Protein backbone atom coordinates (compact mmCIF):
# COMPACT_ATOMS: atom_id res chain seq x y z
CA UNK A 1 0.00 0.00 0.00
CA UNK A 2 1.33 3.46 -0.84
CA UNK A 3 2.40 5.76 1.93
CA UNK A 4 1.24 9.40 1.87
CA UNK A 5 4.66 10.49 0.57
CA UNK A 6 4.57 8.10 -2.38
CA UNK A 7 2.80 9.07 -5.53
CA UNK A 8 0.89 6.56 -7.52
CA UNK A 9 0.49 7.42 -11.18
CA UNK A 10 -3.09 7.34 -12.25
CA UNK A 11 -4.56 6.73 -15.66
CA UNK A 12 -5.92 10.22 -15.65
CA UNK A 13 -2.41 11.59 -15.18
CA UNK A 14 -0.92 9.56 -18.03
CA UNK A 15 -3.83 10.48 -20.32
CA UNK A 16 -3.41 14.15 -19.44
CA UNK A 17 0.21 13.88 -20.50
CA UNK A 18 -0.89 12.78 -23.98
CA UNK A 19 -3.37 15.64 -24.26
CA UNK A 20 -0.65 18.06 -23.19
CA UNK A 21 1.18 17.24 -26.41
CA UNK A 22 -0.17 19.79 -28.91
CA UNK A 23 0.66 17.52 -31.84
CA UNK A 24 -1.85 14.85 -30.86
CA UNK A 25 -5.01 16.97 -31.43
CA UNK A 26 -3.45 18.42 -34.58
CA UNK A 27 -2.65 14.93 -35.84
CA UNK A 28 -6.20 13.79 -35.15
CA UNK A 29 -7.59 16.78 -37.04
CA UNK A 30 -5.18 16.12 -39.89
CA UNK A 31 -6.21 12.47 -40.13
CA UNK A 32 -9.90 13.40 -39.98
CA UNK A 33 -9.39 16.00 -42.71
CA UNK A 34 -7.55 13.50 -44.87
CA UNK A 35 -10.32 10.90 -44.46
CA UNK A 36 -12.95 13.53 -45.29
CA UNK A 37 -11.02 14.62 -48.40
CA UNK A 38 -10.69 11.01 -49.57
CA UNK A 39 -14.41 10.43 -49.05
CA UNK A 40 -15.29 13.63 -50.95
CA UNK A 41 -12.92 12.73 -53.79
CA UNK A 42 -14.63 9.34 -54.11
CA UNK A 43 -18.04 11.03 -54.15
CA UNK A 44 -16.83 13.45 -56.83
CA UNK A 45 -15.52 10.59 -58.98
CA UNK A 46 -18.91 8.85 -58.71
CA UNK A 47 -20.74 12.06 -59.63
CA UNK A 48 -18.49 12.57 -62.67
CA UNK A 49 -19.16 9.00 -63.82
CA UNK A 50 -22.93 9.51 -63.43
CA UNK A 51 -22.73 12.73 -65.48
CA UNK A 52 -20.71 10.94 -68.17
CA UNK A 53 -23.22 8.07 -68.38
CA UNK A 54 -26.17 10.49 -68.44
CA UNK A 55 -24.56 12.42 -71.30
CA UNK A 56 -24.05 9.23 -73.33
CA UNK A 57 -27.59 8.08 -72.61
CA UNK A 58 -29.01 11.45 -73.62
CA UNK A 59 -27.09 11.37 -76.91
CA UNK A 60 -28.33 7.84 -77.69
CA UNK A 61 -31.92 8.71 -76.85
CA UNK A 62 -31.73 11.79 -79.05
CA UNK A 63 -30.28 9.69 -81.87
CA UNK A 64 -33.07 7.12 -81.49
CA UNK A 65 -35.72 9.84 -81.41
CA UNK A 66 -34.49 11.45 -84.63
CA UNK A 67 -34.06 8.09 -86.42
CA UNK A 68 -37.54 6.88 -85.52
CA UNK A 69 -39.35 10.18 -86.10
CA UNK A 70 -41.92 9.88 -88.89
CA UNK A 71 -40.92 11.63 -92.09
CA UNK A 72 -43.09 14.61 -92.93
CA UNK A 73 -43.92 15.83 -96.41
CA UNK A 74 -41.32 18.31 -97.64
CA UNK A 75 -39.80 18.95 -94.21
CA UNK A 76 -36.37 17.86 -93.15
CA UNK A 77 -35.18 17.28 -89.64
HTML snippet that shows the backbone in 3Dmol.js (N, CA, C, O; Angstrom):
<script src="https://3Dmol.org/build/3Dmol-min.js"></script>
<div id="view" style="width:600px;height:400px;position:relative"></div>
<script>
const pdb = `
ATOM      1  N   UNK A   1       0.844  -1.166   0.000  1.00  0.00           N
ATOM      2  CA  UNK A   1       0.000   0.000   0.000  1.00  0.00           C
ATOM      3  C   UNK A   1       0.891   1.230   0.000  1.00  0.00           C
ATOM      4  O   UNK A   1       1.932   1.233   0.656  1.00  0.00           O
ATOM      5  N   UNK A   2       0.511   2.254  -0.707  1.00  0.00           N
ATOM      6  CA  UNK A   2       1.333   3.458  -0.839  1.00  0.00           C
ATOM      7  C   UNK A   2       1.238   4.306   0.411  1.00  0.00           C
ATOM      8  O   UNK A   2       0.171   4.473   1.002  1.00  0.00           O
ATOM      9  N   UNK A   3       2.385   4.836   0.795  1.00  0.00           N
ATOM     10  CA  UNK A   3       2.400   5.757   1.931  1.00  0.00           C
ATOM     11  C   UNK A   3       2.033   7.137   1.424  1.00  0.00           C
ATOM     12  O   UNK A   3       2.103   7.379   0.219  1.00  0.00           O
ATOM     13  N   UNK A   4       1.641   8.056   2.306  1.00  0.00           N
ATOM     14  CA  UNK A   4       1.241   9.397   1.866  1.00  0.00           C
ATOM     15  C   UNK A   4       2.331  10.132   1.088  1.00  0.00           C
ATOM     16  O   UNK A   4       2.012  11.020   0.297  1.00  0.00           O
ATOM     17  N   UNK A   5       3.591   9.796   1.283  1.00  0.00           N
ATOM     18  CA  UNK A   5       4.657  10.495   0.568  1.00  0.00           C
ATOM     19  C   UNK A   5       4.890   9.913  -0.822  1.00  0.00           C
ATOM     20  O   UNK A   5       5.512  10.560  -1.664  1.00  0.00           O
ATOM     21  N   UNK A   6       4.403   8.709  -1.070  1.00  0.00           N
ATOM     22  CA  UNK A   6       4.572   8.098  -2.382  1.00  0.00           C
ATOM     23  C   UNK A   6       3.463   8.566  -3.316  1.00  0.00           C
ATOM     24  O   UNK A   6       2.321   8.777  -2.908  1.00  0.00           O
ATOM     25  N   UNK A   7       3.827   8.715  -4.546  1.00  0.00           N
ATOM     26  CA  UNK A   7       2.803   9.073  -5.534  1.00  0.00           C
ATOM     27  C   UNK A   7       2.535   7.869  -6.415  1.00  0.00           C
ATOM     28  O   UNK A   7       3.450   7.160  -6.835  1.00  0.00           O
ATOM     29  N   UNK A   8       1.304   7.665  -6.671  1.00  0.00           N
ATOM     30  CA  UNK A   8       0.887   6.563  -7.520  1.00  0.00           C
ATOM     31  C   UNK A   8       0.357   7.171  -8.811  1.00  0.00           C
ATOM     32  O   UNK A   8      -0.612   7.929  -8.793  1.00  0.00           O
ATOM     33  N   UNK A   9       0.988   6.843  -9.924  1.00  0.00           N
ATOM     34  CA  UNK A   9       0.494   7.417 -11.179  1.00  0.00           C
ATOM     35  C   UNK A   9      -0.900   6.884 -11.483  1.00  0.00           C
ATOM     36  O   UNK A   9      -1.177   5.695 -11.328  1.00  0.00           O
ATOM     37  N   UNK A  10      -1.732   7.753 -11.901  1.00  0.00           N
ATOM     38  CA  UNK A  10      -3.090   7.343 -12.246  1.00  0.00           C
ATOM     39  C   UNK A  10      -3.249   7.367 -13.759  1.00  0.00           C
ATOM     40  O   UNK A  10      -2.447   7.971 -14.472  1.00  0.00           O
ATOM     41  N   UNK A  11      -4.273   6.715 -14.229  1.00  0.00           N
ATOM     42  CA  UNK A  11      -4.558   6.729 -15.664  1.00  0.00           C
ATOM     43  C   UNK A  11      -4.883   8.139 -16.131  1.00  0.00           C
ATOM     44  O   UNK A  11      -4.526   8.545 -17.237  1.00  0.00           O
ATOM     45  N   UNK A  12      -5.550   8.858 -15.284  1.00  0.00           N
ATOM     46  CA  UNK A  12      -5.915  10.223 -15.645  1.00  0.00           C
ATOM     47  C   UNK A  12      -4.656  11.045 -15.873  1.00  0.00           C
ATOM     48  O   UNK A  12      -4.602  11.858 -16.795  1.00  0.00           O
ATOM     49  N   UNK A  13      -3.657  10.839 -15.049  1.00  0.00           N
ATOM     50  CA  UNK A  13      -2.414  11.585 -15.183  1.00  0.00           C
ATOM     51  C   UNK A  13      -1.713  11.235 -16.493  1.00  0.00           C
ATOM     52  O   UNK A  13      -1.266  12.129 -17.212  1.00  0.00           O
ATOM     53  N   UNK A  14      -1.612   9.951 -16.807  1.00  0.00           N
ATOM     54  CA  UNK A  14      -0.917   9.556 -18.033  1.00  0.00           C
ATOM     55  C   UNK A  14      -1.696  10.006 -19.264  1.00  0.00           C
ATOM     56  O   UNK A  14      -1.086  10.355 -20.274  1.00  0.00           O
ATOM     57  N   UNK A  15      -3.017  10.009 -19.207  1.00  0.00           N
ATOM     58  CA  UNK A  15      -3.830  10.480 -20.318  1.00  0.00           C
ATOM     59  C   UNK A  15      -3.673  11.989 -20.489  1.00  0.00           C
ATOM     60  O   UNK A  15      -3.627  12.493 -21.611  1.00  0.00           O
ATOM     61  N   UNK A  16      -3.593  12.696 -19.382  1.00  0.00           N
ATOM     62  CA  UNK A  16      -3.413  14.147 -19.440  1.00  0.00           C
ATOM     63  C   UNK A  16      -2.084  14.483 -20.091  1.00  0.00           C
ATOM     64  O   UNK A  16      -1.965  15.498 -20.778  1.00  0.00           O
ATOM     65  N   UNK A  17      -1.094  13.647 -19.883  1.00  0.00           N
ATOM     66  CA  UNK A  17       0.207  13.879 -20.502  1.00  0.00           C
ATOM     67  C   UNK A  17       0.084  13.812 -22.025  1.00  0.00           C
ATOM     68  O   UNK A  17       0.701  14.613 -22.727  1.00  0.00           O
ATOM     69  N   UNK A  18      -0.698  12.875 -22.539  1.00  0.00           N
ATOM     70  CA  UNK A  18      -0.893  12.778 -23.982  1.00  0.00           C
ATOM     71  C   UNK A  18      -1.609  14.011 -24.513  1.00  0.00           C
ATOM     72  O   UNK A  18      -1.232  14.540 -25.559  1.00  0.00           O
ATOM     73  N   UNK A  19      -2.628  14.473 -23.815  1.00  0.00           N
ATOM     74  CA  UNK A  19      -3.367  15.643 -24.260  1.00  0.00           C
ATOM     75  C   UNK A  19      -2.535  16.906 -24.160  1.00  0.00           C
ATOM     76  O   UNK A  19      -2.817  17.891 -24.843  1.00  0.00           O
ATOM     77  N   UNK A  20      -1.511  16.891 -23.315  1.00  0.00           N
ATOM     78  CA  UNK A  20      -0.653  18.057 -23.188  1.00  0.00           C
ATOM     79  C   UNK A  20       0.208  18.229 -24.435  1.00  0.00           C
ATOM     80  O   UNK A  20       0.679  19.332 -24.713  1.00  0.00           O
ATOM     81  N   UNK A  21       0.413  17.169 -25.178  1.00  0.00           N
ATOM     82  CA  UNK A  21       1.183  17.244 -26.408  1.00  0.00           C
ATOM     83  C   UNK A  21       0.309  17.898 -27.481  1.00  0.00           C
ATOM     84  O   UNK A  21      -0.700  17.320 -27.885  1.00  0.00           O
ATOM     85  N   UNK A  22       0.678  19.084 -27.945  1.00  0.00           N
ATOM     86  CA  UNK A  22      -0.172  19.789 -28.908  1.00  0.00           C
ATOM     87  C   UNK A  22      -0.236  19.104 -30.270  1.00  0.00           C
ATOM     88  O   UNK A  22      -1.125  19.408 -31.065  1.00  0.00           O
ATOM     89  N   UNK A  23       0.674  18.199 -30.551  1.00  0.00           N
ATOM     90  CA  UNK A  23       0.659  17.521 -31.842  1.00  0.00           C
ATOM     91  C   UNK A  23      -0.437  16.474 -31.942  1.00  0.00           C
ATOM     92  O   UNK A  23      -0.909  16.178 -33.040  1.00  0.00           O
ATOM     93  N   UNK A  24      -0.845  15.914 -30.825  1.00  0.00           N
ATOM     94  CA  UNK A  24      -1.854  14.854 -30.862  1.00  0.00           C
ATOM     95  C   UNK A  24      -3.195  15.379 -31.385  1.00  0.00           C
ATOM     96  O   UNK A  24      -3.741  14.771 -32.306  1.00  0.00           O
ATOM     97  N   UNK A  25      -3.755  16.467 -30.855  1.00  0.00           N
ATOM     98  CA  UNK A  25      -5.008  16.971 -31.429  1.00  0.00           C
ATOM     99  C   UNK A  25      -4.834  17.405 -32.887  1.00  0.00           C
ATOM    100  O   UNK A  25      -5.726  17.196 -33.709  1.00  0.00           O
ATOM    101  N   UNK A  26      -3.694  18.004 -33.203  1.00  0.00           N
ATOM    102  CA  UNK A  26      -3.452  18.423 -34.584  1.00  0.00           C
ATOM    103  C   UNK A  26      -3.374  17.215 -35.506  1.00  0.00           C
ATOM    104  O   UNK A  26      -3.879  17.250 -36.628  1.00  0.00           O
ATOM    105  N   UNK A  27      -2.748  16.158 -35.038  1.00  0.00           N
ATOM    106  CA  UNK A  27      -2.647  14.935 -35.836  1.00  0.00           C
ATOM    107  C   UNK A  27      -4.024  14.323 -36.046  1.00  0.00           C
ATOM    108  O   UNK A  27      -4.339  13.862 -37.143  1.00  0.00           O
ATOM    109  N   UNK A  28      -4.836  14.318 -35.016  1.00  0.00           N
ATOM    110  CA  UNK A  28      -6.200  13.790 -35.146  1.00  0.00           C
ATOM    111  C   UNK A  28      -6.988  14.598 -36.167  1.00  0.00           C
ATOM    112  O   UNK A  28      -7.683  14.035 -37.013  1.00  0.00           O
ATOM    113  N   UNK A  29      -6.877  15.924 -36.081  1.00  0.00           N
ATOM    114  CA  UNK A  29      -7.588  16.778 -37.042  1.00  0.00           C
ATOM    115  C   UNK A  29      -7.073  16.535 -38.457  1.00  0.00           C
ATOM    116  O   UNK A  29      -7.848  16.501 -39.413  1.00  0.00           O
ATOM    117  N   UNK A  30      -5.777  16.370 -38.578  1.00  0.00           N
ATOM    118  CA  UNK A  30      -5.177  16.116 -39.888  1.00  0.00           C
ATOM    119  C   UNK A  30      -5.681  14.804 -40.477  1.00  0.00           C
ATOM    120  O   UNK A  30      -6.023  14.740 -41.657  1.00  0.00           O
ATOM    121  N   UNK A  31      -5.725  13.775 -39.666  1.00  0.00           N
ATOM    122  CA  UNK A  31      -6.209  12.467 -40.132  1.00  0.00           C
ATOM    123  C   UNK A  31      -7.686  12.551 -40.502  1.00  0.00           C
ATOM    124  O   UNK A  31      -8.109  11.988 -41.512  1.00  0.00           O
ATOM    125  N   UNK A  32      -8.466  13.252 -39.689  1.00  0.00           N
ATOM    126  CA  UNK A  32      -9.896  13.400 -39.978  1.00  0.00           C
ATOM    127  C   UNK A  32     -10.090  14.178 -41.276  1.00  0.00           C
ATOM    128  O   UNK A  32     -10.951  13.833 -42.086  1.00  0.00           O
ATOM    129  N   UNK A  33      -9.303  15.212 -41.473  1.00  0.00           N
ATOM    130  CA  UNK A  33      -9.395  15.999 -42.706  1.00  0.00           C
ATOM    131  C   UNK A  33      -9.012  15.160 -43.920  1.00  0.00           C
ATOM    132  O   UNK A  33      -9.644  15.252 -44.972  1.00  0.00           O
ATOM    133  N   UNK A  34      -7.986  14.352 -43.768  1.00  0.00           N
ATOM    134  CA  UNK A  34      -7.553  13.496 -44.874  1.00  0.00           C
ATOM    135  C   UNK A  34      -8.637  12.476 -45.225  1.00  0.00           C
ATOM    136  O   UNK A  34      -8.918  12.246 -46.402  1.00  0.00           O
ATOM    137  N   UNK A  35      -9.247  11.863 -44.204  1.00  0.00           N
ATOM    138  CA  UNK A  35     -10.323  10.896 -44.463  1.00  0.00           C
ATOM    139  C   UNK A  35     -11.508  11.578 -45.154  1.00  0.00           C
ATOM    140  O   UNK A  35     -12.100  11.025 -46.081  1.00  0.00           O
ATOM    141  N   UNK A  36     -11.843  12.782 -44.691  1.00  0.00           N
ATOM    142  CA  UNK A  36     -12.952  13.527 -45.293  1.00  0.00           C
ATOM    143  C   UNK A  36     -12.641  13.860 -46.752  1.00  0.00           C
ATOM    144  O   UNK A  36     -13.504  13.716 -47.618  1.00  0.00           O
ATOM    145  N   UNK A  37     -11.424  14.298 -47.024  1.00  0.00           N
ATOM    146  CA  UNK A  37     -11.024  14.622 -48.397  1.00  0.00           C
ATOM    147  C   UNK A  37     -11.095  13.388 -49.289  1.00  0.00           C
ATOM    148  O   UNK A  37     -11.565  13.472 -50.424  1.00  0.00           O
ATOM    149  N   UNK A  38     -10.638  12.251 -48.792  1.00  0.00           N
ATOM    150  CA  UNK A  38     -10.692  11.012 -49.572  1.00  0.00           C
ATOM    151  C   UNK A  38     -12.134  10.616 -49.871  1.00  0.00           C
ATOM    152  O   UNK A  38     -12.454  10.184 -50.978  1.00  0.00           O
ATOM    153  N   UNK A  39     -13.000  10.769 -48.869  1.00  0.00           N
ATOM    154  CA  UNK A  39     -14.412  10.434 -49.055  1.00  0.00           C
ATOM    155  C   UNK A  39     -15.051  11.372 -50.088  1.00  0.00           C
ATOM    156  O   UNK A  39     -15.817  10.930 -50.944  1.00  0.00           O
ATOM    157  N   UNK A  40     -14.731  12.669 -50.000  1.00  0.00           N
ATOM    158  CA  UNK A  40     -15.290  13.630 -50.946  1.00  0.00           C
ATOM    159  C   UNK A  40     -14.758  13.404 -52.358  1.00  0.00           C
ATOM    160  O   UNK A  40     -15.494  13.569 -53.331  1.00  0.00           O
ATOM    161  N   UNK A  41     -13.488  13.030 -52.475  1.00  0.00           N
ATOM    162  CA  UNK A  41     -12.923  12.728 -53.794  1.00  0.00           C
ATOM    163  C   UNK A  41     -13.609  11.517 -54.415  1.00  0.00           C
ATOM    164  O   UNK A  41     -13.857  11.495 -55.620  1.00  0.00           O
ATOM    165  N   UNK A  42     -13.915  10.521 -53.608  1.00  0.00           N
ATOM    166  CA  UNK A  42     -14.626   9.338 -54.109  1.00  0.00           C
ATOM    167  C   UNK A  42     -16.036   9.722 -54.558  1.00  0.00           C
ATOM    168  O   UNK A  42     -16.505   9.259 -55.597  1.00  0.00           O
ATOM    169  N   UNK A  43     -16.708  10.563 -53.778  1.00  0.00           N
ATOM    170  CA  UNK A  43     -18.044  11.026 -54.155  1.00  0.00           C
ATOM    171  C   UNK A  43     -17.997  11.823 -55.456  1.00  0.00           C
ATOM    172  O   UNK A  43     -18.875  11.679 -56.306  1.00  0.00           O
ATOM    173  N   UNK A  44     -16.983  12.655 -55.611  1.00  0.00           N
ATOM    174  CA  UNK A  44     -16.828  13.446 -56.827  1.00  0.00           C
ATOM    175  C   UNK A  44     -16.592  12.545 -58.037  1.00  0.00           C
ATOM    176  O   UNK A  44     -17.154  12.784 -59.106  1.00  0.00           O
ATOM    177  N   UNK A  45     -15.778  11.527 -57.879  1.00  0.00           N
ATOM    178  CA  UNK A  45     -15.521  10.587 -58.975  1.00  0.00           C
ATOM    179  C   UNK A  45     -16.814   9.881 -59.388  1.00  0.00           C
ATOM    180  O   UNK A  45     -17.066   9.689 -60.578  1.00  0.00           O
ATOM    181  N   UNK A  46     -17.630   9.495 -58.405  1.00  0.00           N
ATOM    182  CA  UNK A  46     -18.913   8.855 -58.710  1.00  0.00           C
ATOM    183  C   UNK A  46     -19.827   9.816 -59.456  1.00  0.00           C
ATOM    184  O   UNK A  46     -20.467   9.436 -60.436  1.00  0.00           O
ATOM    185  N   UNK A  47     -19.888  11.059 -58.993  1.00  0.00           N
ATOM    186  CA  UNK A  47     -20.745  12.059 -59.634  1.00  0.00           C
ATOM    187  C   UNK A  47     -20.301  12.307 -61.073  1.00  0.00           C
ATOM    188  O   UNK A  47     -21.138  12.435 -61.967  1.00  0.00           O
ATOM    189  N   UNK A  48     -18.998  12.374 -61.300  1.00  0.00           N
ATOM    190  CA  UNK A  48     -18.488  12.573 -62.666  1.00  0.00           C
ATOM    191  C   UNK A  48     -18.868  11.399 -63.564  1.00  0.00           C
ATOM    192  O   UNK A  48     -19.222  11.597 -64.726  1.00  0.00           O
ATOM    193  N   UNK A  49     -18.798  10.190 -63.038  1.00  0.00           N
ATOM    194  CA  UNK A  49     -19.162   9.003 -63.817  1.00  0.00           C
ATOM    195  C   UNK A  49     -20.650   9.030 -64.153  1.00  0.00           C
ATOM    196  O   UNK A  49     -21.035   8.704 -65.275  1.00  0.00           O
ATOM    197  N   UNK A  50     -21.484   9.415 -63.197  1.00  0.00           N
ATOM    198  CA  UNK A  50     -22.929   9.510 -63.434  1.00  0.00           C
ATOM    199  C   UNK A  50     -23.206  10.534 -64.531  1.00  0.00           C
ATOM    200  O   UNK A  50     -24.012  10.281 -65.426  1.00  0.00           O
ATOM    201  N   UNK A  51     -22.544  11.685 -64.467  1.00  0.00           N
ATOM    202  CA  UNK A  51     -22.732  12.727 -65.480  1.00  0.00           C
ATOM    203  C   UNK A  51     -22.305  12.219 -66.854  1.00  0.00           C
ATOM    204  O   UNK A  51     -22.976  12.479 -67.853  1.00  0.00           O
ATOM    205  N   UNK A  52     -21.196  11.500 -66.901  1.00  0.00           N
ATOM    206  CA  UNK A  52     -20.714  10.936 -68.169  1.00  0.00           C
ATOM    207  C   UNK A  52     -21.731   9.959 -68.753  1.00  0.00           C
ATOM    208  O   UNK A  52     -22.040  10.019 -69.943  1.00  0.00           O
ATOM    209  N   UNK A  53     -22.248   9.067 -67.924  1.00  0.00           N
ATOM    210  CA  UNK A  53     -23.225   8.075 -68.382  1.00  0.00           C
ATOM    211  C   UNK A  53     -24.512   8.761 -68.817  1.00  0.00           C
ATOM    212  O   UNK A  53     -25.101   8.380 -69.829  1.00  0.00           O
ATOM    213  N   UNK A  54     -24.960   9.767 -68.070  1.00  0.00           N
ATOM    214  CA  UNK A  54     -26.174  10.489 -68.437  1.00  0.00           C
ATOM    215  C   UNK A  54     -26.004  11.191 -69.785  1.00  0.00           C
ATOM    216  O   UNK A  54     -26.929  11.215 -70.596  1.00  0.00           O
ATOM    217  N   UNK A  55     -24.826  11.760 -70.022  1.00  0.00           N
ATOM    218  CA  UNK A  55     -24.558  12.417 -71.300  1.00  0.00           C
ATOM    219  C   UNK A  55     -24.629  11.435 -72.456  1.00  0.00           C
ATOM    220  O   UNK A  55     -25.224  11.730 -73.493  1.00  0.00           O
ATOM    221  N   UNK A  56     -24.018  10.261 -72.279  1.00  0.00           N
ATOM    222  CA  UNK A  56     -24.051   9.233 -73.326  1.00  0.00           C
ATOM    223  C   UNK A  56     -25.476   8.737 -73.564  1.00  0.00           C
ATOM    224  O   UNK A  56     -25.890   8.545 -74.707  1.00  0.00           O
ATOM    225  N   UNK A  57     -26.215   8.533 -72.490  1.00  0.00           N
ATOM    226  CA  UNK A  57     -27.595   8.077 -72.610  1.00  0.00           C
ATOM    227  C   UNK A  57     -28.441   9.122 -73.326  1.00  0.00           C
ATOM    228  O   UNK A  57     -29.249   8.781 -74.190  1.00  0.00           O
ATOM    229  N   UNK A  58     -28.263  10.366 -72.980  1.00  0.00           N
ATOM    230  CA  UNK A  58     -29.010  11.445 -73.617  1.00  0.00           C
ATOM    231  C   UNK A  58     -28.727  11.495 -75.116  1.00  0.00           C
ATOM    232  O   UNK A  58     -29.646  11.657 -75.918  1.00  0.00           O
ATOM    233  N   UNK A  59     -27.456  11.354 -75.495  1.00  0.00           N
ATOM    234  CA  UNK A  59     -27.091  11.367 -76.910  1.00  0.00           C
ATOM    235  C   UNK A  59     -27.725  10.189 -77.649  1.00  0.00           C
ATOM    236  O   UNK A  59     -28.215  10.357 -78.766  1.00  0.00           O
ATOM    237  N   UNK A  60     -27.722   9.013 -77.048  1.00  0.00           N
ATOM    238  CA  UNK A  60     -28.328   7.838 -77.692  1.00  0.00           C
ATOM    239  C   UNK A  60     -29.837   7.990 -77.832  1.00  0.00           C
ATOM    240  O   UNK A  60     -30.411   7.651 -78.867  1.00  0.00           O
ATOM    241  N   UNK A  61     -30.476   8.505 -76.779  1.00  0.00           N
ATOM    242  CA  UNK A  61     -31.924   8.706 -76.851  1.00  0.00           C
ATOM    243  C   UNK A  61     -32.276   9.732 -77.919  1.00  0.00           C
ATOM    244  O   UNK A  61     -33.257   9.566 -78.643  1.00  0.00           O
ATOM    245  N   UNK A  62     -31.489  10.776 -78.017  1.00  0.00           N
ATOM    246  CA  UNK A  62     -31.732  11.792 -79.047  1.00  0.00           C
ATOM    247  C   UNK A  62     -31.554  11.177 -80.437  1.00  0.00           C
ATOM    248  O   UNK A  62     -32.341  11.444 -81.346  1.00  0.00           O
ATOM    249  N   UNK A  63     -30.528  10.362 -80.591  1.00  0.00           N
ATOM    250  CA  UNK A  63     -30.280   9.691 -81.869  1.00  0.00           C
ATOM    251  C   UNK A  63     -31.449   8.765 -82.218  1.00  0.00           C
ATOM    252  O   UNK A  63     -31.905   8.746 -83.362  1.00  0.00           O
ATOM    253  N   UNK A  64     -31.927   8.008 -81.250  1.00  0.00           N
ATOM    254  CA  UNK A  64     -33.068   7.120 -81.488  1.00  0.00           C
ATOM    255  C   UNK A  64     -34.319   7.911 -81.837  1.00  0.00           C
ATOM    256  O   UNK A  64     -35.088   7.506 -82.709  1.00  0.00           O
ATOM    257  N   UNK A  65     -34.526   9.024 -81.171  1.00  0.00           N
ATOM    258  CA  UNK A  65     -35.717   9.835 -81.410  1.00  0.00           C
ATOM    259  C   UNK A  65     -35.701  10.416 -82.818  1.00  0.00           C
ATOM    260  O   UNK A  65     -36.740  10.456 -83.477  1.00  0.00           O
ATOM    261  N   UNK A  66     -34.550  10.862 -83.288  1.00  0.00           N
ATOM    262  CA  UNK A  66     -34.488  11.446 -84.632  1.00  0.00           C
ATOM    263  C   UNK A  66     -34.549  10.363 -85.704  1.00  0.00           C
ATOM    264  O   UNK A  66     -35.096  10.603 -86.780  1.00  0.00           O
ATOM    265  N   UNK A  67     -34.005   9.185 -85.439  1.00  0.00           N
ATOM    266  CA  UNK A  67     -34.060   8.093 -86.416  1.00  0.00           C
ATOM    267  C   UNK A  67     -35.463   7.518 -86.548  1.00  0.00           C
ATOM    268  O   UNK A  67     -35.851   7.088 -87.634  1.00  0.00           O
ATOM    269  N   UNK A  68     -36.221   7.502 -85.478  1.00  0.00           N
ATOM    270  CA  UNK A  68     -37.542   6.882 -85.517  1.00  0.00           C
ATOM    271  C   UNK A  68     -38.660   7.893 -85.727  1.00  0.00           C
ATOM    272  O   UNK A  68     -39.831   7.516 -85.751  1.00  0.00           O
ATOM    273  N   UNK A  69     -38.321   9.168 -85.879  1.00  0.00           N
ATOM    274  CA  UNK A  69     -39.353  10.184 -86.098  1.00  0.00           C
ATOM    275  C   UNK A  69     -39.965   9.967 -87.480  1.00  0.00           C
ATOM    276  O   UNK A  69     -39.244   9.701 -88.442  1.00  0.00           O
ATOM    277  N   UNK A  70     -41.285  10.079 -87.583  1.00  0.00           N
ATOM    278  CA  UNK A  70     -41.916   9.885 -88.894  1.00  0.00           C
ATOM    279  C   UNK A  70     -41.516  11.011 -89.854  1.00  0.00           C
ATOM    280  O   UNK A  70     -41.436  12.178 -89.472  1.00  0.00           O
ATOM    281  N   UNK A  71     -41.276  10.636 -91.078  1.00  0.00           N
ATOM    282  CA  UNK A  71     -40.915  11.629 -92.092  1.00  0.00           C
ATOM    283  C   UNK A  71     -42.152  12.445 -92.435  1.00  0.00           C
ATOM    284  O   UNK A  71     -43.244  11.895 -92.576  1.00  0.00           O
ATOM    285  N   UNK A  72     -41.986  13.735 -92.566  1.00  0.00           N
ATOM    286  CA  UNK A  72     -43.094  14.614 -92.932  1.00  0.00           C
ATOM    287  C   UNK A  72     -42.907  15.035 -94.377  1.00  0.00           C
ATOM    288  O   UNK A  72     -41.797  14.971 -94.906  1.00  0.00           O
ATOM    289  N   UNK A  73     -43.952  15.454 -95.001  1.00  0.00           N
ATOM    290  CA  UNK A  73     -43.916  15.829 -96.411  1.00  0.00           C
ATOM    291  C   UNK A  73     -43.175  17.141 -96.591  1.00  0.00           C
ATOM    292  O   UNK A  73     -43.618  18.177 -96.096  1.00  0.00           O
ATOM    293  N   UNK A  74     -42.057  17.109 -97.291  1.00  0.00           N
ATOM    294  CA  UNK A  74     -41.319  18.309 -97.642  1.00  0.00           C
ATOM    295  C   UNK A  74     -40.500  18.917 -96.521  1.00  0.00           C
ATOM    296  O   UNK A  74     -39.778  19.886 -96.757  1.00  0.00           O
ATOM    297  N   UNK A  75     -40.584  18.392 -95.320  1.00  0.00           N
ATOM    298  CA  UNK A  75     -39.805  18.953 -94.209  1.00  0.00           C
ATOM    299  C   UNK A  75     -38.630  18.037 -93.918  1.00  0.00           C
ATOM    300  O   UNK A  75     -38.725  16.814 -94.026  1.00  0.00           O
ATOM    301  N   UNK A  76     -37.531  18.653 -93.551  1.00  0.00           N
ATOM    302  CA  UNK A  76     -36.371  17.864 -93.150  1.00  0.00           C
ATOM    303  C   UNK A  76     -36.094  18.110 -91.685  1.00  0.00           C
ATOM    304  O   UNK A  76     -36.399  19.173 -91.143  1.00  0.00           O
ATOM    305  N   UNK A  77     -35.516  17.121 -91.062  1.00  0.00           N
ATOM    306  CA  UNK A  77     -35.184  17.281 -89.644  1.00  0.00           C
ATOM    307  C   UNK A  77     -33.712  17.266 -89.444  1.00  0.00           C
ATOM    308  O   UNK A  77     -33.242  17.389 -88.313  1.00  0.00           O
TER     309      UNK A  77
END
`;
const viewer = $3Dmol.createViewer("view");
viewer.addModel(pdb, "pdb");
viewer.setStyle({}, {cartoon: {color: "spectrum"}});
viewer.zoomTo();
viewer.render();
</script>
